[in-house]
Amino acid sequence: MISSSQISRSSQVCLVCSMRGQSKFISPATVTIFSKHLSPAANRNLPVVWKSHRDYSYRTRFEGSLPAGWPAEASISGRLRLIILGTGWGSYSVLRCIDKQLYDVLVVSPRNHFLFTPLLASTTVGTLEFRSIIEPVRNTGFRDSAHFHLSYATSVDLAERSLQVTSVLRPSLSYTLQYDKLVIGVGAFSNTFGTPGVEENAFFLKEIQDARRIRNRILSNFELALQPGIGDAEISRLLQVVIVGGGPTGVEFGAELYDFIEQDVARLYKQQQGLVRVTLVESNQILSAFDARLRSYAEKKITQRKGFSLIQSSVTEVTPNSVKLQNGEVIPCGLVVWSTGLAPRQFTQAFDVEKNARGQIVTDGYLRVKSDPGGNAFALGDCADIENYSLPCTAQVAERQGRYLANFLNKGCPIQDMGMLAYIGRYEALTDTPMARLHGVPSWLLWRSAYLTRLGSWRLRMQVPVDWTKTLLFGRDISRF
Ligand SMILES: Cc1cc2nc3c(=O)[nH]c(=O)nc-3n(C[C@H](O)[C@H](O)[C@H](O)COP(=O)(O)OP(=O)(O)OC[C@H]3O[C@@H](n4cnc5c(N)ncnc54)[C@H](O)[C@@H]3O)c2cc1C
């Protein structure tokens, strides 16, 4: 049993301990062997050293009073351990901006890539390919390859600074991770408002797998509608798409669908072009966050399109073959895309801290979780809300918060405000920024160049224009697999 120990503050920290009366230095490598002998209860004034799951940066925790000059928190590497939950806009931004000389950075996420959500709708019809809008997070460079965990967090113990996580690849595998600082950026899920049949029958558009499923469903429906023995009523059902929710996601998906119908269905499924119907159902106004003039411009454009309609109503039920509206009307359809606001994820729901009425984690102005007395846990993006200073749930806000937080933790990342952009189809977009409000083709050029510059890496900045050019010259790839 270890009876005494000391930590030096040099970058390579060593433990000096005495085992069975013999004093010796042990390096981190040897700690692996001895760690099983260490017990927090052995001596409350000793550093407690432990090795967590596949993690070779050993941490110490002092349970009693510290000798003068010793760091209150330290890892054997001399760095604090920062755990980031998620690889979305907020978390990825922290990961890219954090100074890895100051922290051992661990990421826990069920997704091993960052997803550029503003271009997700473009992949549902093949304007862009799936891999063109995702960036593997391992490309950001981890100090140790075991610092990325393809797992999801299930609970946090703020007092113990520990985290319970479950492997995505083996759900029976759950383990605990210790942190010094924690960044929670788990995002949010689509809100179904408890509408019957949505979970089972509608498609969400949040992840790259969702876009793939939508693309396959569209192509399957077009192919099936051409096969013998399919009656007229069934054909018109297969070719009817219902989009529920008139926010940017719903509108942009409709815009991509419109381009696909105009440019590719006209070429490849000639007989079906006039039969395709797209209905956008919104209970209030579409694009409600945009300026009123831009909103009515988009509304006019959408309703002028052949086969497109806008219904102001709520959906009360979704079945495998139809949606039911509040007024009792039933729309038979082959695809329902559901995009009506946000609801907290299971992790956020289970996290026992102060939340707002929408179930978001309440933070102070520094993004610190309000219920964490130690001030070591931070939350940002769609899963969080700053007390008395609510910000919209957008990629831009999450990214800026991530930069701010990294800046707060290590000083240095600049923050820029870009405003709001939305594609509305046929080479037209809306731009709503403090500097300018634009619509039409110039706005579309701005939309494309702004997103091009915001793509996470040079690989994506090269891949996306290649996809755009391929689509322009040869049309979209309609292979179904
Ligand atoms: C199709 C679409 C288009 C959009 N277009 C725009 C746009 O044009 N402009 C704009 O500003 N905004 C847009 N948004 C909104 C924007 O994407 C979100 O506001 C933004 O993604 C929020 O960032 P976030 O970091 O909070 O969460 P997310 O980006 O959703 O990331 C959450 C991360 O947490 C991970 N995670 C989930 N559960 C756990 C867990 N238990 N443990 C660990 N990790 C977990 C997820 O896998 C993911 O990596 C769009 C959204 C969508 C879906």
The ligand as an SDF file (V2000), in Angstrom:
LIG
                    3D

 53 58  0  0  0  0  0  0  0  0999 V2000
  -31.3650   20.2740  -41.8120 C   0  0  0  0  0  0  0  0  0  0  0  0
  -30.9440   21.4030  -40.9430 C   0  0  0  0  0  0  0  0  0  0  0  0
  -30.6000   22.6160  -41.5070 C   0  0  0  0  0  0  0  0  0  0  0  0
  -30.1780   23.6660  -40.7200 C   0  0  0  0  0  0  0  0  0  0  0  0
  -29.8430   24.8290  -41.3140 N   0  0  0  0  0  0  0  0  0  0  0  0
  -29.3480   25.8260  -40.5630 C   0  0  0  0  0  0  0  0  0  0  0  0
  -28.9020   27.0310  -41.1810 C   0  0  0  0  0  0  0  0  0  0  0  0
  -28.9590   27.1810  -42.4020 O   0  0  0  0  0  0  0  0  0  0  0  0
  -28.3690   28.0010  -40.3970 N   0  0  0  0  0  0  0  0  0  0  0  0
  -28.2920   27.8400  -39.0400 C   0  0  0  0  0  0  0  0  0  0  0  0
  -27.7850   28.7400  -38.3640 O   0  0  0  0  0  0  0  0  0  0  0  0
  -28.7300   26.7330  -38.4190 N   0  0  0  0  0  0  0  0  0  0  0  0
  -29.2460   25.7160  -39.1470 C   0  0  0  0  0  0  0  0  0  0  0  0
  -29.6820   24.5800  -38.5260 N   0  0  0  0  0  0  0  0  0  0  0  0
  -29.6790   24.4900  -37.0610 C   0  0  0  0  0  0  0  0  0  0  0  0
  -28.3270   24.0460  -36.5460 C   0  0  0  0  0  0  0  0  0  0  0  0
  -27.8740   22.9080  -37.2150 O   0  0  0  0  0  0  0  0  0  0  0  0
  -28.4040   23.7540  -35.0630 C   0  0  0  0  0  0  0  0  0  0  0  0
  -28.8630   24.8890  -34.3800 O   0  0  0  0  0  0  0  0  0  0  0  0
  -27.0310   23.3590  -34.5590 C   0  0  0  0  0  0  0  0  0  0  0  0
  -26.6730   22.1190  -35.1080 O   0  0  0  0  0  0  0  0  0  0  0  0
  -26.9870   23.2680  -33.0490 C   0  0  0  0  0  0  0  0  0  0  0  0
  -25.6830   22.9320  -32.7090 O   0  0  0  0  0  0  0  0  0  0  0  0
  -25.3780   22.0850  -31.3890 P   0  0  0  0  0  0  0  0  0  0  0  0
  -23.9230   21.9970  -31.2740 O   0  0  0  0  0  0  0  0  0  0  0  0
  -26.1520   22.6060  -30.2550 O   0  0  0  0  0  0  0  0  0  0  0  0
  -26.0070   20.6270  -31.6750 O   0  0  0  0  0  0  0  0  0  0  0  0
  -25.7990   19.6310  -32.8690 P   0  0  0  0  0  0  0  0  0  0  0  0
  -25.1150   20.2710  -34.0020 O   0  0  0  0  0  0  0  0  0  0  0  0
  -27.1380   18.9990  -33.0810 O   0  0  0  0  0  0  0  0  0  0  0  0
  -24.8100   18.5470  -32.2600 O   0  0  0  0  0  0  0  0  0  0  0  0
  -25.1570   17.7340  -31.1760 C   0  0  0  0  0  0  0  0  0  0  0  0
  -24.0750   16.6830  -31.0110 C   0  0  0  0  0  0  0  0  0  0  0  0
  -24.2630   15.9860  -29.7770 O   0  0  0  0  0  0  0  0  0  0  0  0
  -24.1860   14.5950  -30.0110 C   0  0  0  0  0  0  0  0  0  0  0  0
  -24.9520   13.9310  -28.9510 N   0  0  0  0  0  0  0  0  0  0  0  0
  -26.2750   13.6970  -28.8720 C   0  0  0  0  0  0  0  0  0  0  0  0
  -26.5690   13.0600  -27.7320 N   0  0  0  0  0  0  0  0  0  0  0  0
  -25.3930   12.8960  -27.0640 C   0  0  0  0  0  0  0  0  0  0  0  0
  -25.0330   12.2940  -25.8180 C   0  0  0  0  0  0  0  0  0  0  0  0
  -25.9570   11.7540  -25.0080 N   0  0  0  0  0  0  0  0  0  0  0  0
  -23.7360   12.2710  -25.4530 N   0  0  0  0  0  0  0  0  0  0  0  0
  -22.7750   12.8180  -26.2540 C   0  0  0  0  0  0  0  0  0  0  0  0
  -23.0680   13.4180  -27.4500 N   0  0  0  0  0  0  0  0  0  0  0  0
  -24.3600   13.4490  -27.8340 C   0  0  0  0  0  0  0  0  0  0  0  0
  -24.7550   14.4400  -31.4170 C   0  0  0  0  0  0  0  0  0  0  0  0
  -24.3710   13.2010  -31.9940 O   0  0  0  0  0  0  0  0  0  0  0  0
  -24.0820   15.6210  -32.1060 C   0  0  0  0  0  0  0  0  0  0  0  0
  -22.7740   15.2940  -32.4550 O   0  0  0  0  0  0  0  0  0  0  0  0
  -30.1220   23.5160  -39.3130 C   0  0  0  0  0  0  0  0  0  0  0  0
  -30.4710   22.2930  -38.7270 C   0  0  0  0  0  0  0  0  0  0  0  0
  -30.8560   21.2520  -39.5310 C   0  0  0  0  0  0  0  0  0  0  0  0
  -31.2050   19.9380  -38.8830 C   0  0  0  0  0  0  0  0  0  0  0  0
  1  2  1  0
  2  3  1  0
  2 52  2  0
  3  4  2  0
  4  5  1  0
  4 50  1  0
  5  6  2  0
  6  7  1  0
  6 13  1  0
  7  8  2  0
  7  9  1  0
  9 10  1  0
 10 11  2  0
 10 12  1  0
 12 13  2  0
 13 14  1  0
 14 15  1  0
 14 50  1  0
 15 16  1  0
 16 17  1  0
 16 18  1  0
 18 19  1  0
 18 20  1  0
 20 21  1  0
 20 22  1  0
 22 23  1  0
 23 24  1  0
 24 25  2  0
 24 26  1  0
 24 27  1  0
 27 28  1  0
 28 29  2  0
 28 30  1  0
 28 31  1  0
 31 32  1  0
 32 33  1  0
 33 34  1  0
 33 48  1  0
 34 35  1  0
 35 36  1  0
 35 46  1  0
 36 37  1  0
 36 45  1  0
 37 38  2  0
 38 39  1  0
 39 40  1  0
 39 45  2  0
 40 41  1  0
 40 42  2  0
 42 43  1  0
 43 44  2  0
 44 45  1  0
 46 47  1  0
 46 48  1  0
 48 49  1  0
 50 51  2  0
 51 52  1  0
 52 53  1  0
M  END
$$$$
